Every structure is written in structure tokens, then in C-alpha cells.
């Protein structure tokens, strides 16, 4: 992302946090959600839409393949 866009998002985030900082219940919810986002970020099984389609494009460039099961196909795609 461009630096200007990141700076705008950071500003918006801090303004939002400031607006709820005096509400303990909302701050607890925000903290739980932030922890959930960190777990998702560190989950290697997740990928972005861009990553998914890049894998599909790489697979399309490979010679044709036939798979006998969904599990076999999944294993192959994850290995790319």
C-alpha cells in the first residue's frame, strides 16, 4: 500500500479508538477483535484473493493434470 493511504488509515484508526477509549465494554470488544485479526494474519492456511488467483494462473501454465480426488487436487494446489 502507498504510504499516504496507510497514514490515512492509521489516522482513522486512532480517531476511532479515541472515540471509544472511555467505554470499557467497547475497548474490550476492540481488543478481542484485534487479537482475532493477529491470529488470522499468522494463519498460514489463509491466503488473499490475489494469492489464490496467482496460484490458479501458475497451475494453468503447467501441463494438464488429472486428479482422482479432491484431496489429491487440494494437496497439489497447496504445493504450488
N, C-alpha and C positions, 0 to 999 in steps of 0.2 A: 504494500500500500504506500501511497505517497505520504510524505511527512506531513503536509498540510492537512490531509484527510485524517491522519492519526491524531494530530494535535486537536482538531475539531472534535473528534470522538472522545478524546481524553477530557477536554473541557466539558463536554456534555455529560460525561460520566460523573465527574466531580461535582458539577452543579446538581445533578440528580441525587447524589449521595448527600450533599449539603442540605437538600430539601427534606430528606427523611432522617437526618442524623439525630434529631431529638426524639425519634419514635423507636423505642427499643424493639417492639414487635417487628416493624419493618426492617430494621437493621439485622435482626436475627434471620429473617427470610432472605435478605440480600446475601448474608454470609453463607447460608446453606446453599443458595444458588451458585454463588461464586465457587464454592468447594466442588459442586457438581460439574461446573464448567472445567475446572482444573482436571478432574478425573477424566472427563471426555477428551480433553486435549492430550492426555497421556495414554489414552486407549489406542494401541496400535492397530486394532481391528477396524477403527473408523477411518474413513477417507472422505475427502471433499468431492464434490461433483466433478471438479476439474481433474482430480486424480483418477477418478473412476473412468471418465471418458478417455483419458490418456492411456490407461491400461487397455481399454477396448481398441483404441487405434493401433497400439503396438501389437495386439493379438491379431487384428485384421491383416497386418503386414506379414504375419507368419504363414507358412504353408498350411493348407487345410488340415484340420484335425477332427477326429470323431471321438466322442466320449460315451461310455456305456452307462454312466450315472451322473446325477447332479453333483454328487460328492467329488467325483473324479474331475468334473469341469471346474468346480469351485477350487479344488486344490491346484489345478493348472493356472487359473486366473490369478490366484494369490501368489503364485511363484514368479509371476512376471515382474 
